[in-house]
């Protein structure tokens, strides 16, 4: 998904499909400023679990409609991946 051309509703639609799916496919978002995504989904910067390396990798876990979703980003390359937590 290209963050420049998608809306929050588009991302939520993909999240809903991912949660309903039996597969463990990730959602990949490109061309995204990390703070814009965090603000869009109401994620507090202070909840980010860690930053790593020169490319500023970061990750946090969120609850989306009762499902645990791993959110990992790379600020240097402008990418974010959303992963369903499979128990």
Biopython code that builds the backbone (N, CA, C, O; Angstrom):
import numpy as np
from Bio.PDB.StructureBuilder import StructureBuilder

atoms = [
    (1, "UNK", "N", (0.847, -1.169, 0.000)),
    (1, "UNK", "CA", (0.000, 0.000, 0.000)),
    (1, "UNK", "C", (0.892, 1.231, 0.000)),
    (1, "UNK", "O", (1.951, 1.248, 0.629)),
    (2, "UNK", "N", (0.465, 2.226, -0.690)),
    (2, "UNK", "CA", (1.196, 3.485, -0.760)),
    (2, "UNK", "C", (0.474, 4.493, 0.135)),
    (2, "UNK", "O", (-0.669, 4.864, -0.133)),
    (3, "UNK", "N", (1.143, 4.927, 1.190)),
    (3, "UNK", "CA", (0.522, 5.827, 2.165)),
    (3, "UNK", "C", (0.088, 7.148, 1.535)),
    (3, "UNK", "O", (-0.823, 7.809, 2.034)),
    (4, "UNK", "N", (0.739, 7.526, 0.444)),
    (4, "UNK", "CA", (0.398, 8.800, -0.199)),
    (4, "UNK", "C", (-0.985, 8.752, -0.827)),
    (4, "UNK", "O", (-1.606, 9.796, -1.028)),
    (5, "UNK", "N", (-1.482, 7.555, -1.141)),
    (5, "UNK", "CA", (-2.756, 7.450, -1.864)),
    (5, "UNK", "C", (-3.808, 6.645, -1.107)),
    (5, "UNK", "O", (-4.895, 6.416, -1.637)),
    (6, "UNK", "N", (-3.514, 6.210, 0.111)),
    (6, "UNK", "CA", (-4.524, 5.446, 0.846)),
    (6, "UNK", "C", (-5.025, 6.250, 2.037)),
    (6, "UNK", "O", (-4.383, 7.200, 2.485)),
    (7, "UNK", "N", (-6.170, 5.852, 2.530)),
    (7, "UNK", "CA", (-6.776, 6.510, 3.684)),
    (7, "UNK", "C", (-6.723, 5.561, 4.890)),
    (7, "UNK", "O", (-6.360, 4.391, 4.763)),
    (8, "UNK", "N", (-7.083, 6.077, 6.028)),
    (8, "UNK", "CA", (-7.173, 5.230, 7.222)),
    (8, "UNK", "C", (-8.175, 4.111, 6.973)),
    (8, "UNK", "O", (-7.944, 2.971, 7.376)),
    (9, "UNK", "N", (-9.283, 4.426, 6.313)),
    (9, "UNK", "CA", (-10.294, 3.406, 6.017)),
    (9, "UNK", "C", (-9.727, 2.301, 5.128)),
    (9, "UNK", "O", (-10.073, 1.132, 5.300)),
    (10, "UNK", "N", (-8.861, 2.658, 4.182)),
    (10, "UNK", "CA", (-8.227, 1.643, 3.332)),
    (10, "UNK", "C", (-7.363, 0.698, 4.166)),
    (10, "UNK", "O", (-7.404, -0.517, 3.976)),
    (11, "UNK", "N", (-6.590, 1.255, 5.078)),
    (11, "UNK", "CA", (-5.721, 0.446, 5.929)),
    (11, "UNK", "C", (-6.565, -0.426, 6.851)),
    (11, "UNK", "O", (-6.258, -1.602, 7.048)),
    (12, "UNK", "N", (-7.629, 0.145, 7.415)),
    (12, "UNK", "CA", (-8.504, -0.632, 8.291)),
    (12, "UNK", "C", (-9.174, -1.777, 7.538)),
    (12, "UNK", "O", (-9.349, -2.862, 8.092)),
    (13, "UNK", "N", (-9.547, -1.549, 6.297)),
    (13, "UNK", "CA", (-10.149, -2.607, 5.475)),
    (13, "UNK", "C", (-9.157, -3.759, 5.296)),
    (13, "UNK", "O", (-9.536, -4.925, 5.395)),
    (14, "UNK", "N", (-7.900, -3.436, 5.034)),
    (14, "UNK", "CA", (-6.873, -4.463, 4.886)),
    (14, "UNK", "C", (-6.613, -5.175, 6.213)),
    (14, "UNK", "O", (-6.397, -6.387, 6.237)),
    (15, "UNK", "N", (-6.633, -4.423, 7.315)),
    (15, "UNK", "CA", (-6.482, -5.039, 8.635)),
    (15, "UNK", "C", (-7.619, -6.018, 8.911)),
    (15, "UNK", "O", (-7.384, -7.118, 9.411)),
    (16, "UNK", "N", (-8.845, -5.626, 8.590)),
    (16, "UNK", "CA", (-9.996, -6.502, 8.802)),
    (16, "UNK", "C", (-9.863, -7.788, 7.984)),
    (16, "UNK", "O", (-10.163, -8.873, 8.482)),
    (17, "UNK", "N", (-9.415, -7.671, 6.736)),
    (17, "UNK", "CA", (-9.210, -8.860, 5.898)),
    (17, "UNK", "C", (-8.102, -9.738, 6.470)),
    (17, "UNK", "O", (-8.219, -10.963, 6.480)),
    (18, "UNK", "N", (-7.029, -9.114, 6.943)),
    (18, "UNK", "CA", (-5.915, -9.868, 7.502)),
    (18, "UNK", "C", (-6.355, -10.634, 8.751)),
    (18, "UNK", "O", (-5.993, -11.798, 8.920)),
    (19, "UNK", "N", (-7.118, -10.000, 9.614)),
    (19, "UNK", "CA", (-7.574, -10.640, 10.842)),
    (19, "UNK", "C", (-8.494, -11.820, 10.531)),
    (19, "UNK", "O", (-8.412, -12.862, 11.181)),
    (20, "UNK", "N", (-9.363, -11.656, 9.544)),
    (20, "UNK", "CA", (-10.302, -12.716, 9.181)),
    (20, "UNK", "C", (-9.623, -13.871, 8.446)),
    (20, "UNK", "O", (-10.158, -14.978, 8.399)),
    (21, "UNK", "N", (-8.470, -13.620, 7.885)),
    (21, "UNK", "CA", (-7.762, -14.608, 7.083)),
    (21, "UNK", "C", (-7.139, -15.690, 7.951)),
    (21, "UNK", "O", (-6.767, -15.454, 9.101)),
    (22, "UNK", "N", (-7.034, -16.880, 7.374)),
    (22, "UNK", "CA", (-6.357, -17.982, 8.056)),
    (22, "UNK", "C", (-4.850, -17.931, 7.795)),
    (22, "UNK", "O", (-4.086, -18.664, 8.422)),
    (23, "UNK", "N", (-4.428, -17.073, 6.877)),
    (23, "UNK", "CA", (-3.006, -16.969, 6.561)),
    (23, "UNK", "C", (-2.346, -15.938, 7.469)),
    (23, "UNK", "O", (-3.016, -15.233, 8.223)),
    (24, "UNK", "N", (-1.048, -15.867, 7.384)),
    (24, "UNK", "CA", (-0.303, -14.919, 8.208)),
    (24, "UNK", "C", (0.381, -13.882, 7.323)),
    (24, "UNK", "O", (1.549, -13.552, 7.533)),
    (25, "UNK", "N", (-0.344, -13.373, 6.340)),
    (25, "UNK", "CA", (0.206, -12.357, 5.452)),
    (25, "UNK", "C", (0.317, -11.022, 6.173)),
    (25, "UNK", "O", (-0.551, -10.652, 6.963)),
    (26, "UNK", "N", (1.386, -10.314, 5.892)),
    (26, "UNK", "CA", (1.586, -8.981, 6.457)),
    (26, "UNK", "C", (1.012, -7.935, 5.525)),
    (26, "UNK", "O", (0.779, -8.197, 4.345)),
    (27, "UNK", "N", (0.788, -6.754, 6.060)),
    (27, "UNK", "CA", (0.422, -5.587, 5.261)),
    (27, "UNK", "C", (1.654, -4.697, 5.225)),
    (27, "UNK", "O", (2.202, -4.343, 6.269)),
    (28, "UNK", "N", (2.084, -4.340, 4.037)),
    (28, "UNK", "CA", (3.259, -3.486, 3.885)),
    (28, "UNK", "C", (2.811, -2.128, 3.345)),
    (28, "UNK", "O", (2.074, -2.036, 2.363)),
    (29, "UNK", "N", (3.275, -1.090, 4.014)),
    (29, "UNK", "CA", (2.927, 0.281, 3.630)),
    (29, "UNK", "C", (4.222, 1.004, 3.298)),
    (29, "UNK", "O", (5.186, 0.962, 4.062)),
    (30, "UNK", "N", (4.233, 1.665, 2.154)),
    (30, "UNK", "CA", (5.421, 2.408, 1.726)),
    (30, "UNK", "C", (5.132, 3.907, 1.702)),
    (30, "UNK", "O", (3.984, 4.341, 1.793)),
    (31, "UNK", "N", (6.197, 4.673, 1.578)),
    (31, "UNK", "CA", (6.128, 6.146, 1.483)),
    (31, "UNK", "C", (5.374, 6.754, 2.670)),
    (31, "UNK", "O", (4.491, 7.595, 2.499)),
    (32, "UNK", "N", (5.737, 6.315, 3.864)),
    (32, "UNK", "CA", (5.025, 6.773, 5.050)),
    (32, "UNK", "C", (6.000, 7.411, 6.037)),
    (32, "UNK", "O", (7.075, 6.877, 6.312)),
    (33, "UNK", "N", (5.601, 8.549, 6.553)),
    (33, "UNK", "CA", (6.322, 9.178, 7.658)),
    (33, "UNK", "C", (5.782, 8.528, 8.928)),
    (33, "UNK", "O", (4.577, 8.551, 9.180)),
    (34, "UNK", "N", (6.665, 7.959, 9.714)),
    (34, "UNK", "CA", (6.236, 7.187, 10.891)),
    (34, "UNK", "C", (5.251, 7.958, 11.759)),
    (34, "UNK", "O", (4.230, 7.405, 12.165)),
    (35, "UNK", "N", (5.536, 9.224, 12.051)),
    (35, "UNK", "CA", (4.646, 10.006, 12.911)),
    (35, "UNK", "C", (3.260, 10.182, 12.309)),
    (35, "UNK", "O", (2.272, 10.213, 13.043)),
    (36, "UNK", "N", (3.170, 10.297, 10.994)),
    (36, "UNK", "CA", (1.852, 10.423, 10.358)),
    (36, "UNK", "C", (1.015, 9.176, 10.607)),
    (36, "UNK", "O", (-0.179, 9.269, 10.894)),
    (37, "UNK", "N", (1.648, 8.001, 10.496)),
    (37, "UNK", "CA", (0.931, 6.757, 10.756)),
    (37, "UNK", "C", (0.541, 6.654, 12.225)),
    (37, "UNK", "O", (-0.594, 6.298, 12.543)),
    (38, "UNK", "N", (1.474, 6.964, 13.123)),
    (38, "UNK", "CA", (1.185, 6.904, 14.553)),
    (38, "UNK", "C", (0.021, 7.816, 14.912)),
    (38, "UNK", "O", (-0.873, 7.422, 15.660)),
    (39, "UNK", "N", (0.032, 9.026, 14.382)),
    (39, "UNK", "CA", (-1.054, 9.972, 14.647)),
    (39, "UNK", "C", (-2.382, 9.454, 14.085)),
    (39, "UNK", "O", (-3.421, 9.576, 14.734)),
    (40, "UNK", "N", (-2.349, 8.883, 12.890)),
    (40, "UNK", "CA", (-3.558, 8.394, 12.229)),
    (40, "UNK", "C", (-4.262, 7.338, 13.083)),
    (40, "UNK", "O", (-5.491, 7.299, 13.146)),
    (41, "UNK", "N", (-3.472, 6.480, 13.740)),
    (41, "UNK", "CA", (-4.050, 5.398, 14.524)),
    (41, "UNK", "C", (-4.010, 5.653, 16.033)),
    (41, "UNK", "O", (-4.275, 4.748, 16.823)),
    (42, "UNK", "N", (-3.682, 6.872, 16.426)),
    (42, "UNK", "CA", (-3.713, 7.243, 17.833)),
    (42, "UNK", "C", (-2.706, 6.491, 18.685)),
    (42, "UNK", "O", (-2.960, 6.211, 19.857)),
    (43, "UNK", "N", (-1.561, 6.164, 18.095)),
    (43, "UNK", "CA", (-0.509, 5.467, 18.827)),
    (43, "UNK", "C", (0.423, 6.511, 19.424)),
    (43, "UNK", "O", (0.959, 7.358, 18.709)),
    (44, "UNK", "N", (0.611, 6.444, 20.726)),
    (44, "UNK", "CA", (1.487, 7.387, 21.412)),
    (44, "UNK", "C", (2.943, 7.017, 21.153)),
    (44, "UNK", "O", (3.324, 5.853, 21.277)),
    (45, "UNK", "N", (3.740, 7.990, 20.801)),
    (45, "UNK", "CA", (5.171, 7.744, 20.561)),
    (45, "UNK", "C", (5.840, 7.078, 21.756)),
    (45, "UNK", "O", (6.779, 6.299, 21.591)),
    (46, "UNK", "N", (5.361, 7.380, 22.951)),
    (46, "UNK", "CA", (5.952, 6.812, 24.159)),
    (46, "UNK", "C", (5.677, 5.318, 24.307)),
    (46, "UNK", "O", (6.315, 4.648, 25.119)),
    (47, "UNK", "N", (4.724, 4.786, 23.522)),
    (47, "UNK", "CA", (4.409, 3.356, 23.574)),
    (47, "UNK", "C", (5.344, 2.526, 22.695)),
    (47, "UNK", "O", (5.354, 1.299, 22.792)),
    (48, "UNK", "N", (6.122, 3.179, 21.847)),
    (48, "UNK", "CA", (7.054, 2.449, 20.993)),
    (48, "UNK", "C", (8.042, 1.717, 21.881)),
    (48, "UNK", "O", (8.662, 2.304, 22.768)),
    (49, "UNK", "N", (8.176, 0.420, 21.625)),
    (49, "UNK", "CA", (8.970, -0.430, 22.508)),
    (49, "UNK", "C", (10.465, -0.202, 22.372)),
    (49, "UNK", "O", (11.196, -0.326, 23.355)),
    (50, "UNK", "N", (10.935, 0.127, 21.179)),
    (50, "UNK", "CA", (12.372, 0.302, 21.009)),
    (50, "UNK", "C", (12.664, 0.915, 19.651)),
    (50, "UNK", "O", (11.859, 0.819, 18.726)),
    (51, "UNK", "N", (13.810, 1.537, 19.544)),
    (51, "UNK", "CA", (14.371, 2.007, 18.284)),
    (51, "UNK", "C", (15.666, 1.251, 18.067)),
    (51, "UNK", "O", (16.338, 0.879, 19.028)),
    (52, "UNK", "N", (16.020, 1.022, 16.814)),
    (52, "UNK", "CA", (17.201, 0.221, 16.557)),
    (52, "UNK", "C", (17.929, 0.726, 15.317)),
    (52, "UNK", "O", (17.337, 0.832, 14.243)),
    (53, "UNK", "N", (19.182, 1.031, 15.464)),
    (53, "UNK", "CA", (20.051, 1.271, 14.314)),
    (53, "UNK", "C", (19.896, 2.605, 13.628)),
    (53, "UNK", "O", (19.034, 3.417, 13.964)),
    (54, "UNK", "N", (20.768, 2.800, 12.647)),
    (54, "UNK", "CA", (20.826, 4.068, 11.921)),
    (54, "UNK", "C", (19.580, 4.315, 11.081)),
    (54, "UNK", "O", (19.251, 5.467, 10.797)),
    (55, "UNK", "N", (18.886, 3.265, 10.680)),
    (55, "UNK", "CA", (17.696, 3.461, 9.849)),
    (55, "UNK", "C", (16.441, 3.652, 10.687)),
    (55, "UNK", "O", (15.338, 3.769, 10.153)),
    (56, "UNK", "N", (16.618, 3.683, 12.002)),
    (56, "UNK", "CA", (15.530, 3.951, 12.947)),
    (56, "UNK", "C", (14.381, 2.957, 12.793)),
    (56, "UNK", "O", (13.238, 3.339, 12.540)),
    (57, "UNK", "N", (14.707, 1.675, 12.951)),
    (57, "UNK", "CA", (13.663, 0.661, 13.030)),
    (57, "UNK", "C", (12.953, 0.836, 14.363)),
    (57, "UNK", "O", (13.586, 1.150, 15.371)),
    (58, "UNK", "N", (11.651, 0.636, 14.373)),
    (58, "UNK", "CA", (10.884, 0.733, 15.612)),
    (58, "UNK", "C", (9.739, -0.268, 15.564)),
    (58, "UNK", "O", (9.361, -0.733, 14.489)),
    (59, "UNK", "N", (9.187, -0.599, 16.727)),
    (59, "UNK", "CA", (8.072, -1.525, 16.760)),
    (59, "UNK", "C", (7.233, -1.293, 17.997)),
    (59, "UNK", "O", (7.705, -0.824, 19.033)),
    (60, "UNK", "N", (5.960, -1.645, 17.842)),
    (60, "UNK", "CA", (4.979, -1.515, 18.915)),
    (60, "UNK", "C", (3.861, -2.514, 18.625)),
    (60, "UNK", "O", (3.640, -2.885, 17.472)),
    (61, "UNK", "N", (3.175, -2.938, 19.645)),
    (61, "UNK", "CA", (2.024, -3.815, 19.469)),
    (61, "UNK", "C", (0.769, -3.025, 19.809)),
    (61, "UNK", "O", (0.731, -2.293, 20.798)),
    (62, "UNK", "N", (-0.269, -3.183, 18.969)),
    (62, "UNK", "CA", (-1.531, -2.483, 19.210)),
    (62, "UNK", "C", (-2.659, -3.504, 19.264)),
    (62, "UNK", "O", (-2.519, -4.635, 18.798)),
    (63, "UNK", "N", (-3.766, -3.086, 19.835)),
    (63, "UNK", "CA", (-4.983, -3.877, 19.825)),
    (63, "UNK", "C", (-5.902, -3.247, 18.791)),
    (63, "UNK", "O", (-6.278, -2.080, 18.906)),
    (64, "UNK", "N", (-6.259, -4.026, 17.783)),
    (64, "UNK", "CA", (-7.161, -3.530, 16.747)),
    (64, "UNK", "C", (-8.360, -4.464, 16.687)),
    (64, "UNK", "O", (-8.230, -5.617, 16.275)),
    (65, "UNK", "N", (-9.519, -3.979, 17.093)),
    (65, "UNK", "CA", (-10.755, -4.768, 17.091)),
    (65, "UNK", "C", (-10.566, -6.124, 17.773)),
    (65, "UNK", "O", (-11.051, -7.144, 17.283)),
    (66, "UNK", "N", (-9.867, -6.130, 18.894)),
    (66, "UNK", "CA", (-9.679, -7.346, 19.666)),
    (66, "UNK", "C", (-8.530, -8.231, 19.220)),
    (66, "UNK", "O", (-8.274, -9.268, 19.832)),
    (67, "UNK", "N", (-7.836, -7.841, 18.168)),
    (67, "UNK", "CA", (-6.700, -8.625, 17.670)),
    (67, "UNK", "C", (-5.402, -7.884, 17.985)),
    (67, "UNK", "O", (-5.331, -6.658, 17.906)),
    (68, "UNK", "N", (-4.382, -8.659, 18.344)),
    (68, "UNK", "CA", (-3.063, -8.056, 18.558)),
    (68, "UNK", "C", (-2.365, -7.932, 17.214)),
    (68, "UNK", "O", (-2.234, -8.899, 16.463)),
    (69, "UNK", "N", (-1.923, -6.716, 16.935)),
    (69, "UNK", "CA", (-1.257, -6.418, 15.666)),
    (69, "UNK", "C", (0.129, -5.857, 15.974)),
    (69, "UNK", "O", (0.273, -4.893, 16.727)),
    (70, "UNK", "N", (1.128, -6.471, 15.384)),
    (70, "UNK", "CA", (2.476, -5.953, 15.493)),
    (70, "UNK", "C", (2.688, -4.885, 14.434)),
    (70, "UNK", "O", (2.396, -5.102, 13.258)),
    (71, "UNK", "N", (3.191, -3.746, 14.844)),
    (71, "UNK", "CA", (3.474, -2.643, 13.932)),
    (71, "UNK", "C", (4.973, -2.406, 13.974)),
    (71, "UNK", "O", (5.529, -2.116, 15.033)),
    (72, "UNK", "N", (5.627, -2.527, 12.831)),
    (72, "UNK", "CA", (7.058, -2.245, 12.790)),
    (72, "UNK", "C", (7.323, -1.272, 11.654)),
    (72, "UNK", "O", (6.760, -1.382, 10.565)),
    (73, "UNK", "N", (8.191, -0.321, 11.940)),
    (73, "UNK", "CA", (8.465, 0.707, 10.951)),
    (73, "UNK", "C", (9.944, 0.925, 10.751)),
    (73, "UNK", "O", (10.777, 0.522, 11.563)),
    (74, "UNK", "N", (10.243, 1.571, 9.654)),
    (74, "UNK", "CA", (11.607, 1.961, 9.333)),
    (74, "UNK", "C", (11.532, 3.403, 8.857)),
    (74, "UNK", "O", (11.103, 3.683, 7.738)),
    (75, "UNK", "N", (11.958, 4.312, 9.728)),
    (75, "UNK", "CA", (11.814, 5.736, 9.437)),
    (75, "UNK", "C", (12.688, 6.176, 8.266)),
    (75, "UNK", "O", (12.292, 7.060, 7.507)),
    (76, "UNK", "N", (13.866, 5.580, 8.102)),
    (76, "UNK", "CA", (14.765, 5.982, 7.024)),
    (76, "UNK", "C", (14.170, 5.654, 5.654)),
    (76, "UNK", "O", (14.189, 6.485, 4.747)),
    (77, "UNK", "N", (13.647, 4.450, 5.513)),
    (77, "UNK", "CA", (13.095, 4.019, 4.225)),
    (77, "UNK", "C", (11.614, 4.338, 4.062)),
    (77, "UNK", "O", (11.072, 4.180, 2.968)),
    (78, "UNK", "N", (10.949, 4.784, 5.123)),
    (78, "UNK", "CA", (9.543, 5.166, 5.031)),
    (78, "UNK", "C", (8.615, 3.991, 4.833)),
    (78, "UNK", "O", (7.695, 4.048, 4.017)),
    (79, "UNK", "N", (8.855, 2.913, 5.586)),
    (79, "UNK", "CA", (8.011, 1.728, 5.451)),
    (79, "UNK", "C", (7.453, 1.315, 6.813)),
    (79, "UNK", "O", (8.039, 1.586, 7.862)),
    (80, "UNK", "N", (6.298, 0.650, 6.755)),
    (80, "UNK", "CA", (5.673, 0.086, 7.944)),
    (80, "UNK", "C", (5.094, -1.266, 7.546)),
    (80, "UNK", "O", (4.560, -1.429, 6.449)),
    (81, "UNK", "N", (5.209, -2.237, 8.458)),
    (81, "UNK", "CA", (4.604, -3.550, 8.266)),
    (81, "UNK", "C", (3.646, -3.812, 9.424)),
    (81, "UNK", "O", (3.951, -3.524, 10.582)),
    (82, "UNK", "N", (2.489, -4.360, 9.089)),
    (82, "UNK", "CA", (1.502, -4.744, 10.085)),
    (82, "UNK", "C", (1.390, -6.263, 10.052)),
    (82, "UNK", "O", (1.195, -6.854, 8.990)),
    (83, "UNK", "N", (1.514, -6.891, 11.214)),
    (83, "UNK", "CA", (1.539, -8.334, 11.302)),
    (83, "UNK", "C", (0.526, -8.815, 12.315)),
    (83, "UNK", "O", (0.447, -8.296, 13.428)),
    (84, "UNK", "N", (-0.254, -9.817, 11.919)),
    (84, "UNK", "CA", (-1.223, -10.424, 12.832)),
    (84, "UNK", "C", (-0.480, -11.326, 13.793)),
    (84, "UNK", "O", (0.356, -12.129, 13.378)),
    (85, "UNK", "N", (-0.782, -11.199, 15.088)),
    (85, "UNK", "CA", (-0.170, -12.055, 16.084)),
    (85, "UNK", "C", (-0.959, -13.361, 16.123)),
    (85, "UNK", "O", (-2.109, -13.391, 16.562)),
    (86, "UNK", "N", (-0.332, -14.429, 15.664)),
    (86, "UNK", "CA", (-0.988, -15.737, 15.634)),
    (86, "UNK", "C", (-0.603, -16.494, 16.887)),
    (86, "UNK", "O", (0.580, -16.674, 17.176)),
    (87, "UNK", "N", (-1.597, -16.933, 17.623)),
    (87, "UNK", "CA", (-1.321, -17.654, 18.870)),
    (87, "UNK", "C", (-1.335, -19.131, 18.624)),
    (87, "UNK", "O", (-1.123, -19.914, 19.551)),
]
sb = StructureBuilder()
sb.init_structure("model")
sb.init_model(0)
sb.init_chain("A")
sb.init_seg("    ")
for serial, (resi, resn, name, xyz) in enumerate(atoms, 1):
    if name == "N":
        sb.init_residue(resn, " ", resi, " ")
    sb.init_atom(name, np.array(xyz, "f"), 0.0, 1.0, " ", f" {name:<3s}", serial, name[0])
structure = sb.get_structure()
